[in-house]
Amino acid sequence: MSRNDLKDTFDDEWKHWIWSNVHEGVPKEALFKALLGEGWDHDSIKRELSFDLNERATFPTPMPTSNAKPRSSTDCKQEEAVGSGKSPALWVSRGDKFDSDKLELYIIDNFLSGDECKALIKLSKGLYVPSGLTSYNKDKEYRTSTTCHFNDIKNSNDKNFAYGIEQRITDHLGLGAEHCEGTQLQRYEVGQQFKEHHDPFGEPDYDQETEKHTHPNGDPKWGQRTFSFMIYLNDVKEGGTTFFKKLRTGFAPQAGRAVVWNSINEDGSLNEYSLHAGTPVDKGEKYITTTWFRNTWDEQRLIPKKY
């Protein structure tokens, strides 16, 4: 597109959309990028926002979430969970998409720095308990890791740091923190594993889990698990791969790397290709964070065409 083709005058509808997003806390960097993608002139955006993209923060970049709707954009409002629940399409602000039409799966290297990974591991010491299951499994070796919940962190500085990481995760998907379960850390020692499983709740666990976890808006049903966001906090000497059986591929732990995928399809059906396992650690230890997102939503997500 040549400069002469760029749009340079915002009408009232666009101005309303821009400032509604600003008032809802969407960073101007995110709006600037969205508007560039919609074909607006750089200097016109700069004047309207009183902000230059060159002054942008380095991370994170959530997308606009206002209920206002600009032209030439697509909105996606999650419907109330029914049965297994419906789900919007997975969107990430950056990452390499795994080459498959079966599963929306992204790999994001250097999502966390090495120092951030080490800090999370350090603050979690002494806070681990045996990892739980949402339903009974007679196999005692089915899940043998231990878990530290962010909510259990006592030190205020550590808690603020951990919640800052969680905010970065939710921002990366363009979702509010109210849509995710509290982030957890898992530790795997030699021989420990999590055998093949899907993250969404099966019957009758769905009713039990959605009733047990009340959504922050007061709705007693928080909905089904839709997206999974996992971050490796260390390199593992041997083993500890996250293996997706039906995709016939696995991901070796690499400090700072995030792996994100959709667990249910947009029509609410289980995505069978999300079946995965944490294979046994053969040497060393493995630390990860896990964040699950639910499909009870209060807001629209605006997804510009080119963003």
C-alpha positions as CSV (number, residue, x, y, z in Angstrom):
1,M,0.0,0.0,0.0
2,S,1.4,3.4,-1.0
3,R,1.4,6.4,1.3
4,N,-1.3,8.0,-0.9
5,D,-3.6,5.0,-0.2
6,L,-3.3,5.3,3.6
7,K,-6.3,6.6,5.6
8,D,-5.6,9.8,7.4
9,T,-8.8,11.2,9.0
10,F,-10.6,9.4,11.9
11,D,-14.3,9.8,11.9
12,D,-16.4,9.8,15.1
13,E,-16.9,6.0,15.0
14,W,-13.2,5.3,14.9
15,K,-12.4,7.9,17.5
16,H,-15.0,6.3,19.8
17,W,-13.4,2.9,19.3
18,I,-9.9,4.2,20.0
19,W,-10.7,6.1,23.2
20,S,-13.0,3.4,24.5
21,N,-10.1,1.0,24.3
22,V,-7.8,3.5,25.9
23,H,-10.2,4.1,28.8
24,E,-10.4,0.3,29.3
25,G,-6.6,0.1,29.8
26,V,-5.6,-1.2,26.4
27,P,-1.9,0.0,25.8
28,K,-1.6,2.6,23.1
29,E,1.1,0.4,21.5
30,A,-1.5,-2.3,20.8
31,L,-3.9,0.2,19.3
32,F,-1.2,1.8,17.2
33,K,-0.3,-1.6,15.7
34,A,-4.0,-2.4,15.1
35,L,-4.6,0.8,13.3
36,L,-1.5,0.4,11.2
37,G,-2.8,-3.0,10.2
38,E,-6.2,-1.4,9.2
39,G,-4.4,0.9,6.8
40,W,-4.1,4.2,8.8
41,D,-1.3,6.6,8.3
42,H,1.4,6.5,10.9
43,D,1.4,10.3,11.6
44,S,-2.4,10.4,11.8
45,I,-2.3,7.7,14.5
46,K,0.4,9.5,16.3
47,R,-1.5,12.7,16.4
48,E,-4.7,11.0,17.6
49,L,-3.1,9.0,20.3
50,S,-0.4,11.5,21.3
51,F,1.9,8.5,21.2
52,D,4.6,7.3,18.9
53,L,5.1,3.6,18.3
54,N,8.9,4.1,18.6
55,E,8.2,4.8,22.4
56,R,6.5,1.5,22.8
57,A,7.0,-0.9,25.7
58,T,8.9,-4.0,24.8
59,F,6.2,-6.4,26.2
60,P,3.4,-7.4,26.6
61,T,1.0,-6.3,23.8
62,P,-2.6,-7.3,24.4
63,M,-5.1,-6.6,21.7
64,P,-8.1,-4.3,22.0
65,T,-10.9,-5.5,24.2
66,S,-13.5,-2.8,24.1
67,N,-17.1,-3.5,23.3
68,A,-16.9,-0.7,20.6
69,K,-16.6,-2.1,17.1
70,P,-14.6,-0.5,14.4
71,R,-15.3,-1.2,10.7
72,S,-13.2,-3.8,8.9
73,S,-12.7,-5.9,12.0
74,T,-14.1,-9.1,13.4
75,D,-15.4,-9.5,16.9
76,C,-15.6,-12.7,18.9
77,K,-17.9,-12.9,21.9
78,Q,-17.7,-16.1,23.9
79,E,-21.2,-17.7,24.4
80,E,-22.3,-19.0,27.7
81,A,-21.0,-22.5,28.4
82,V,-23.4,-25.2,27.5
83,G,-22.3,-28.8,27.9
84,S,-18.6,-28.9,27.0
85,G,-18.9,-25.2,26.1
86,K,-18.0,-23.2,23.0
87,S,-14.7,-21.5,22.4
88,P,-13.3,-18.6,20.4
89,A,-10.4,-19.2,18.1
90,L,-7.0,-19.1,19.7
91,W,-5.1,-15.9,19.2
92,V,-1.5,-15.1,20.3
93,S,0.3,-11.8,19.9
94,R,3.5,-13.6,18.7
95,G,4.7,-17.1,18.2
96,D,5.5,-19.8,15.6
97,K,2.5,-21.8,14.6
98,F,3.0,-25.5,14.5
99,D,2.4,-26.9,11.0
100,S,-0.9,-28.7,11.5
101,D,-4.6,-28.1,10.6
102,K,-5.6,-30.4,13.5
103,L,-4.6,-28.3,16.4
104,E,-4.0,-24.6,17.0
105,L,-0.6,-24.8,18.6
106,Y,2.0,-22.1,19.0
107,I,5.6,-22.2,20.2
108,I,6.9,-18.9,21.7
109,D,10.6,-18.9,22.5
110,N,12.0,-16.5,25.1
111,F,8.6,-15.8,26.5
112,L,10.4,-15.4,29.8
113,S,14.0,-14.5,30.4
114,G,16.4,-16.8,32.0
115,D,16.4,-14.6,35.2
116,E,12.6,-14.7,35.3
117,C,12.6,-18.5,35.1
118,K,15.1,-18.8,37.9
119,A,13.2,-16.4,40.0
120,L,10.0,-18.4,39.7
121,I,11.8,-21.6,40.6
122,K,13.4,-20.0,43.6
123,L,10.2,-18.4,45.0
124,S,8.3,-21.7,44.7
125,K,10.6,-23.7,47.0
126,G,8.9,-25.2,50.0
127,L,5.4,-24.6,48.5
128,Y,4.9,-27.8,46.5
129,V,2.2,-30.3,47.2
130,P,1.3,-33.5,45.2
131,S,-0.3,-32.5,41.9
132,G,-4.0,-33.3,41.8
133,L,-6.5,-34.8,39.3
134,T,-10.0,-33.7,38.5
135,S,-11.2,-37.3,38.5
136,Y,-10.1,-40.5,40.1
137,N,-7.5,-42.6,38.3
138,K,-6.5,-46.0,39.8
139,D,-3.1,-45.7,38.2
140,K,-0.9,-44.4,40.9
141,E,1.8,-43.4,38.4
142,Y,-0.7,-41.4,36.2
143,R,0.4,-38.0,37.6
144,T,3.4,-37.9,39.9
145,S,4.6,-34.3,39.8
146,T,4.2,-31.7,42.6
147,T,2.5,-28.4,42.3
148,C,2.9,-24.8,43.6
149,H,-0.1,-22.5,43.2
150,F,0.6,-18.8,42.7
151,N,-2.2,-18.2,45.3
152,D,-0.1,-19.9,47.9
153,I,2.9,-17.6,47.6
154,K,3.1,-15.7,50.9
155,N,5.9,-13.1,50.3
156,S,4.2,-10.0,48.9
157,N,7.1,-9.2,46.5
158,D,7.2,-12.7,45.2
159,K,3.4,-12.7,44.8
160,N,3.5,-9.5,42.8
161,F,6.2,-10.8,40.6
162,A,4.3,-14.1,40.0
163,Y,1.1,-12.2,39.2
164,G,3.0,-10.0,36.8
165,I,4.0,-13.1,34.9
166,E,0.4,-14.3,34.9
167,Q,-0.8,-10.9,33.6
168,R,1.8,-11.2,30.8
169,I,0.3,-14.6,29.9
170,T,-3.3,-13.3,29.8
171,D,-2.2,-10.2,27.9
172,H,-0.5,-12.5,25.3
173,L,-3.9,-14.1,24.5
174,G,-5.7,-10.8,24.7
175,L,-7.8,-12.0,27.6
176,G,-8.5,-10.7,31.1
177,A,-7.0,-12.5,34.1
178,E,-10.6,-13.3,35.2
179,H,-10.7,-15.8,32.4
180,C,-7.9,-18.0,33.6
181,E,-7.5,-20.4,36.5
182,G,-4.8,-19.4,38.9
183,T,-1.4,-20.1,37.4
184,Q,0.5,-23.1,38.8
185,L,4.1,-24.3,38.8
186,Q,4.8,-28.0,38.4
187,R,8.0,-29.7,39.4
188,Y,9.0,-33.1,38.0
189,E,11.9,-35.1,39.6
190,V,13.5,-38.1,38.0
191,G,10.9,-40.7,37.1
192,Q,8.0,-38.4,37.5
193,Q,5.4,-37.8,34.7
194,F,1.9,-36.9,33.7
195,K,0.5,-39.6,31.4
196,E,-1.6,-39.0,28.3
197,H,-4.6,-36.7,29.0
198,H,-6.8,-33.9,27.7
199,D,-7.0,-30.7,29.8
200,P,-10.8,-30.1,29.5
201,F,-13.1,-31.7,32.0
202,G,-14.9,-34.9,31.0
203,E,-18.3,-36.0,32.3
204,P,-19.2,-35.9,35.2
205,D,-16.2,-33.8,36.1
206,Y,-17.4,-30.9,34.0
207,D,-20.4,-30.2,36.3
208,Q,-18.4,-30.8,39.4
209,E,-15.5,-28.5,38.4
210,T,-17.6,-25.7,37.0
211,E,-19.8,-25.6,40.1
212,K,-16.8,-25.7,42.4
213,H,-14.9,-22.8,40.7
214,T,-17.0,-19.7,40.8
215,H,-16.3,-17.1,38.1
216,P,-15.3,-13.7,39.5
217,N,-18.5,-12.1,38.1
218,G,-20.5,-14.3,40.5
219,D,-21.6,-16.8,37.8
220,P,-21.4,-20.2,39.6
221,K,-20.4,-21.9,36.3
222,W,-17.0,-20.8,35.2
223,G,-17.1,-22.9,32.1
224,Q,-14.9,-25.5,30.3
225,R,-11.2,-25.3,29.8
226,T,-10.4,-23.9,26.4
227,F,-6.7,-22.9,26.0
228,S,-3.6,-24.2,27.8
229,F,-0.5,-22.0,28.2
230,M,2.6,-23.8,29.4
231,I,6.0,-22.3,30.0
232,Y,9.2,-24.3,30.6
233,L,11.4,-22.8,33.3
234,N,14.5,-24.8,32.8
235,D,16.4,-27.0,30.4
236,V,16.1,-30.7,31.3
237,K,19.1,-32.9,30.9
238,E,17.2,-35.9,29.7
239,G,13.5,-36.7,29.3
240,G,10.6,-34.5,30.3
241,T,9.3,-34.0,26.8
242,T,5.7,-32.7,26.2
243,F,4.5,-35.3,23.7
244,F,1.4,-34.9,21.5
245,K,0.6,-38.4,20.5
246,K,-1.8,-37.8,17.7
247,L,0.4,-35.1,16.2
248,R,3.4,-37.5,16.5
249,T,5.5,-34.7,17.9
250,G,7.1,-33.6,21.1
251,F,8.7,-30.5,22.6
252,A,11.8,-30.7,24.7
253,P,11.9,-28.3,27.7
254,Q,13.8,-25.2,27.0
255,A,14.0,-22.4,29.6
256,G,11.7,-19.5,28.7
257,R,9.8,-21.3,25.9
258,A,6.0,-21.3,26.0
259,V,3.7,-23.8,24.3
260,V,0.1,-22.8,23.8
261,W,-2.8,-24.8,22.3
262,N,-6.6,-25.0,22.1
263,S,-8.2,-27.9,23.9
264,I,-11.7,-27.7,22.5
265,N,-12.8,-26.7,19.1
266,E,-14.9,-23.6,18.3
267,D,-18.1,-25.6,18.2
268,G,-17.4,-26.8,21.8
269,S,-16.3,-30.4,20.9
270,L,-13.1,-31.8,22.4
271,N,-10.1,-31.4,20.2
272,E,-8.8,-35.0,20.2
273,Y,-5.4,-33.8,18.9
274,S,-4.8,-32.0,22.1
275,L,-4.0,-35.3,23.8
276,H,-0.6,-34.9,25.4
277,A,1.7,-36.3,28.1
278,G,4.6,-35.1,30.2
279,T,7.0,-37.9,29.7
280,P,9.2,-39.1,32.6
281,V,12.2,-37.1,33.5
282,D,15.3,-39.3,33.1
283,K,17.9,-36.9,34.4
284,G,17.7,-33.7,36.4
285,E,14.5,-31.8,37.2
286,K,11.8,-30.2,35.2
287,Y,9.9,-27.0,36.1
288,I,7.0,-25.5,34.2
289,T,4.1,-23.1,34.7
290,T,0.6,-24.1,33.6
291,T,-2.3,-21.7,33.0
292,W,-5.7,-22.9,31.9
293,F,-8.3,-20.6,30.4
294,R,-12.1,-21.0,30.8
295,N,-14.9,-20.2,28.4
296,T,-17.2,-18.0,30.4
297,W,-16.7,-14.5,29.1
298,D,-18.0,-11.0,29.9
299,E,-16.5,-9.1,27.0
300,Q,-15.9,-9.0,23.3
301,R,-12.5,-9.4,21.8
302,L,-11.9,-7.3,18.7
303,I,-9.5,-8.8,16.3
304,P,-8.4,-6.5,13.5
305,K,-7.7,-8.1,10.2
306,K,-4.0,-7.5,10.2
307,Y,-2.7,-7.6,13.7
